[in-house]
Amino acid sequence: MPVSDGVTTDAWERLSGRYDRQLWLERCAVGTALDLLAATADERTLDVGTGTGEVLRQLASRPARPREAIGVDTSPAMLARVGALPACWSVQVADARALPFADAEFDVASASYLLQVVADADRALVLAELRRVLRPGGRLVTVTPAIPDAGLARRLARVFDQLAARRPDRYGGLRALDPRVALPPEGFTVMEARWNVRGYPSLCVLARRL
Ligand SMILES: C[S@@+](CC[C@H](N)C(=O)[O-])C[C@H]1O[C@@H](n2cnc3c(N)ncnc32)[C@H](O)[C@@H]1O
């Protein structure tokens, strides 16, 4: 896989106006990830790289939704599109590489379509920050575009991945990444992984913070 410098905040500022047009392609995978995470009402929740708020919206519509949730993103223009949230839920501009939260502040966290857009050199930093702000035993769920072993979805995922390599400023979000190798060195145990091929071929991974 070629080394990636990541997608810049400027690119997300530019893409923000049309980002929601493709949300239908990620909706099922986000739902699968939230099933895996199974956050409960008393679990304080963090969503990093929250974008226009797809994870928060889906989480808010669940019967056992957490009482407190925070979404962070480096792009103010993406966050401006999040819309109304339940009481005690909020979003703020923050960088996943240096989260403005105390150690062990959260019970659960999600990173939906974030890990593949940060620079390769920064991924460990993001995971280390997620580990720091999660309590021991806390859970993290990730969603990333990924390349399944076989089938039409594999061919589709490869086309997306090539597009991402050719035009990272526009399609960098489609870069394929399997995070299962990167998680253990940063202090996470991989608990479960589920593929979702309805929409972007994506891998949802549930991990526990050691
Ligand atoms: C592909 S979008 C995913 C948005 C949302 N999670 C979703 O599933 O629709 C990636 C998001 O990550 C944000 N992002 C990129 N690098 C970041 C960083 N270092 N810290 C926080 N957010 C970041 C971008 O601004 C963008 O909103």
The ligand as a Tripos MOL2 file, in Angstrom:
@<TRIPOS>MOLECULE
LIG
   27    29     1     0     0
SMALL
NO_CHARGES

@<TRIPOS>ATOM
      1 C1        -14.4910   10.5160    5.7660 C.3       1 LIG1
      2 S1        -14.9590   11.7620    6.9230 S.3       1 LIG1
      3 C2        -15.8870   10.7860    8.0980 C.3       1 LIG1
      4 C3        -16.9430   11.5820    8.7950 C.3       1 LIG1
      5 C4        -17.8950   10.7560    9.6810 C.3       1 LIG1
      6 N1        -17.2230   10.0820   10.7430 N.3       1 LIG1
      7 C5        -18.6770    9.7870    8.8620 C.2       1 LIG1
      8 O1        -18.5780    8.5780    9.1230 O.co2     1 LIG1
      9 O2        -19.4150   10.2380    7.9870 O.co2     1 LIG1
     10 C6        -13.4580   12.0390    7.8240 C.3       1 LIG1
     11 C7        -13.5770   13.1530    8.8320 C.3       1 LIG1
     12 O3        -12.4170   13.1280    9.6690 O.3       1 LIG1
     13 C8        -12.0270   14.4510    9.9390 C.3       1 LIG1
     14 N2        -10.6080   14.4490   10.3330 N.ar      1 LIG1
     15 C9         -9.5240   14.2480    9.5410 C.ar      1 LIG1
     16 N3         -8.4010   14.2760   10.2720 N.ar      1 LIG1
     17 C10        -8.7880   14.5080   11.5520 C.ar      1 LIG1
     18 C11        -8.0790   14.6420   12.7890 C.ar      1 LIG1
     19 N4         -6.7400   14.5720   12.8360 N.pl3     1 LIG1
     20 N5         -8.7870   14.8810   13.8990 N.ar      1 LIG1
     21 C12       -10.1400   14.9800   13.8630 C.ar      1 LIG1
     22 N6        -10.8670   14.8570   12.7300 N.ar      1 LIG1
     23 C13       -10.1930   14.6250   11.5870 C.ar      1 LIG1
     24 C14       -12.3310   15.2020    8.6560 C.3       1 LIG1
     25 O4        -12.4340   16.5870    8.8550 O.3       1 LIG1
     26 C15       -13.6460   14.5620    8.2260 C.3       1 LIG1
     27 O5        -14.7490   15.2430    8.7480 O.3       1 LIG1
@<TRIPOS>BOND
     1     1     2 1
     2     2     3 1
     3     2    10 1
     4     3     4 1
     5     4     5 1
     6     5     6 1
     7     5     7 1
     8     7     8 2
     9     7     9 1
    10    10    11 1
    11    11    12 1
    12    11    26 1
    13    12    13 1
    14    13    14 1
    15    13    24 1
    16    14    15 ar
    17    14    23 ar
    18    15    16 ar
    19    16    17 ar
    20    17    18 ar
    21    17    23 ar
    22    18    19 1
    23    18    20 ar
    24    20    21 ar
    25    21    22 ar
    26    22    23 ar
    27    24    25 1
    28    24    26 1
    29    26    27 1
@<TRIPOS>SUBSTRUCTURE
     1 LIG1         1 GROUP 0 **** ****
